């Protein structure tokens, strides 16, 4: 079972949050402590937001009035009949926007959680008084899809990333009513977490590369018959790209890293090799193209480096049960040696 401290690091990177110096040496041992760690991180990033004032946007509201301002809505006004009133749209600068509503909802959710320490709960409760002008909402995944960031609100991005983690990856325990992070292994979401973690880890630490997921088309030649659009696009897990190199990484999370043949021999999953090779063959090329299949270590470590039809190919594991500094070193060394 992966230590809670390492789950914290993986969640942090998955949210695009580089843990602060004081957060890099945690010793959490249970899932309550995991919620506490994120509550503390939330509170630390909320304090400067409250001090400088909430981000505002123009909000359009409709109003029925005898003294119209803004844009008059003729259709709605005509529906009033003979009333001496009009309906108009008015834009006003407001803190009551989705951006701040999500922060408020996260704050309330944490305050009501009984697993947090008294000190953390007290700090969070003090902040709630500044949210009186902000409407309570019930947060869903779609709310985070609707967020947009630009130069004026970029400073709040990490805070909202923490909000996303708390809302999407926690649930209320039916026994004691306390907040718990989901069991990623039991809910079969460990692959999702592992992929996001590795991608954002490299995004934070490999400054010589552009790190992203890539969509790519198959190299389809002449269409003899039918609609070319029926051919699906491919999407990589992770691409590390600069002018000279492209490294395509495919992350996998299996209960058993290797497959076993009917004769008892262990092999790399052939479909994983086919998939990675297809990416390399169809990707926009660079002078050096390389691929990697990366798995969490289950039993014995795997460290295979071969050349496959001219492409350097690595099949490797990373042990998620060791100290975080060892995980960090392993992930960096895998790239440095290519």
Secondary structure, DSSP 8 states (H G I E B T S, - for coil): ---HHHHHHHHHHHTT----GGGTT----SHHHHHHHHHHHHHHHHHHHHHH----EEEEEEEEESS--SEE-HHHHHTTTT-S-EEEEEEEEES-SHHHHHHHHHHHHHHT-TTS-HHHHHHHHHHHGGGTTS------HHHHHT----TTTGGGHHHHHHHHHHHHSEEE-TTT--EEE--TTTTT-HHHHHHHHHHHHHHHH-TTSEEE--EE--------SS-GGGS--EE-SEEEE-SSEEEEEEEE--SSSSEE-TTS-EE--HHHHHHHHHHHHHS---SEEEEEEEEE-SSS--EEEEEETTEEEEEEEE-TTS-HHHHHHHHHHHHHT-
